[in-house]
């Protein structure tokens, strides 16, 4: 592999006055990135789900989350400053810039501006962390080993939690809003079994990257541990999507043509969107889905999707503002004397609907351009007509994970969500590689 000073293979620069003195030692790079990965994958450990205070509106946010992200953000900003913010310039694309501007404008026009601005600040820090880890890592191998260390922290802690404090690591009938099927399912250090399942899918992908870029034994060990916990979590969406992700991205390694790859990647994304949102908007699709699926957790989501669509149409052009709709007093208590599960939901279980809720239909269009179409073009620029290397395959799998998950979970514009952060890292990684991969040789 070519000599590089970053995971996305920025070529090492010739020595200049002051440059060597501003370099970051490897130990600081590894410690910073390792802490950031653990934070992004899960920062709310051992949440007591029997605490009824979780049913209340959460407009104030978590002070612990804000403190942790502020500390990590300051550390990452200092590291990138020493290495050079100029390495992030390729991320200033027209589509990404327009997304950022529209998100900022809708936060100012939000029904709760102060709340939206706080959520925007958290998301901006998460985005910087997701991009920064690629700049701070000195090489792909260092990135792989750092991710491996962070993955083991998450996995070992989760397994120990199940063994030592099962009341905080396994769902029980005492959980508020408990689903009859949840008791006995593992969540480890995570707040919910679905979050645990999503994180385990990420760790499977990370393990495969570690096996290809650093150590087969370490990488496959992570894969097996993550798969075991994924099955124990009973997270249906995660279990369903993992083989789809691995199969589709595996075929992308064989099919080098840009058109075939684009069709292969975008087809499932469109298909899952039709199954989810289409089941609410199109009666024929609703009948077909109802005939094929008897899963109450899926059909129950149609209620919340309809609720989200109804509220999108109330503010179709500017949305409600980031973080200013779900779990607020307006959503939970206004317009209904009876508190239903739809009113107490913390997201729409669909990232595209939540994107429209945040910033209206224009923001949804900008998001598709920046995070769906843009990365497909970047992939073709990076690996058009060639096989995918380990780093590009990592980014491709995480990007595809985010978009297929988006039809069933809210994984965009949510700095608290592990899939969202890894999705952003993937988008940024593909974009940065269009600028630096050729130079790396």
DAHUBEL-V350010 format. One line per field, one symbol per residue. phi: phi as a letter, one per 30 degrees, with the letter a starting at -180 (. if undefined). psi: psi as a letter, one per 40 degrees, with the letter a starting at -180 (. if undefined). Layout:
BEGIN
phi: ???
psi: ???
END
This chain:
BEGIN
phi: .ddacadciddddddbeidddcdcdedddddddddddddddaccchdddddddddddbddicddeddddddddddddddddddkdddceeddddddddddddddddddcddbedddddddddddddddddddddddddaeddedddddddddeddddddddddcbedcbbdbddddhddecdejddbhdcdadddddddddeddddddddddcbbdddddddeddddddedddidddddddedddddddddddcdcddddddddddeddddddddddddcdceddddddddcccdddddddddddddddeddddbdcbicjdiccdhcddddbdiadcdcdddcdcadhaddddddddbideddddddddccdeddddddddbdibdddddddeddddddeddddddbbcbchbddcddeddddedddddddddccddddi
psi: iihifidefhihiihihedddeihiddddddddddddddddhegifhheeheeeeiifddihdddddddddddddddddddddhedeedeefidddddddddddddddeiegddddddddddddddddddddddddhdidddddddddddddddddddddddddgddeehiieehifhidedheiiebeieiddddddddddddddddddddechddddddddddddddddddfhdddddddddddddddddddhehddddddddddddddddddcddeddhddddddddddhehdddddddddddddddddedgedeaeiheecifidddddhehdhhidddeieiefhddddddddeaddddddddddecddddddddddfheiihidddddddddddddddddeeiheifgeehddddddddddddddddddedddd.
END
